[in-house]
Amino acid sequence: MKPTDLSVHLTGFLSHPLAAQRNLSPNTIRAYRDTFTLLLRYCRDQRGMPLERLSLKQIDVPLVEAFLDHLEHDRHSSIRTRNYRLAAMHAFFRYVQSEVPDHLLQCQRIIAIPLRRHPRTTVGYLAKEDLARILEQPDVRTSAGRRDAVLLSVLYDTGARVQELIDMSAGDVRLEPPAQVRLFGKGRKMRAVPLMDATAQLLRDHLRDSGLHRPERFEQPLFQNRQGARLSRWGVRYILDKHVQAARNAHPGFTQPVTPHTLRHTKGMHLLQSGVSLEIIRDFLGHEHVVTTQIYARANLEMKRKALANVAEDSTFPDLPSWQKDGTLLEWLRSL
């Protein structure tokens, strides 16, 4: 059977432009692939459309909108997830309109489907004392504890995303002054992030203890599991959860939810509160636009507003005289 135009262009989109032209990370490409996996399953299972005969012209605006409703109501996807799936389809049809001009109008109609508005989530970050409680939990008398201590310190100090952390190799660490690490962010964009002296010393000990300081091992993962392979995202989450729970046991009042991304937000907030400009924080965290970094400024303003509100509630002011009862003042105002 002859391949359909949809299969040809979808295969071309996922295999070439995303990796070669847009330089997207493997995780982003997999997320795009998952979007179209869900779309094809919807067409087959919900609409009874044979996949081997599915063509581009059948993927029109009504079908896309019905698919998005299916995600929201049947699969209970959040608005943010729904928007992400739609953004993946926007990218595909931008690619198609340049490859198949005959479908230009159809593509532009799908690209015009708007993203759904959703409320902004507040930035979850840790107070300095709560951060210290987590960082002090690993037992540095054991090799696993020393690895966890370094991992958590690097995760906070660099403000790295989880994927950036687990992608780090021994050769990405530079300990000569100024100490820094090399991170590869979204779109495989590289950035160098400076390290505090304490974190640099932890990394120096970690490299020496693991034998990763030797040049022939520079391609080895910086953080490894028991099998010597790179940690997974779930592995990092497990390590963090273990030490967060230990901190909760020691301090029952500490109940704030904590994820690896919380440490990234914490670094961003601490930089802002230390007087670092948003432009520098943007470059430090690897944000593409400073608009993304402004979430820390909004969170900081909200924190100050709540503090001022608490001060106002605790303060008592004397009764002030009413100017409306001051006849002399009223006469002067009328004379104006």
Summary of the structure (lengths in Angstrom):
residues: 336
radius of gyration: 26.9
end to end distance: 91.0
largest distance: 97.4
contacts: 901
relative contact order: 0.08
helix: 64%
strand: 5%
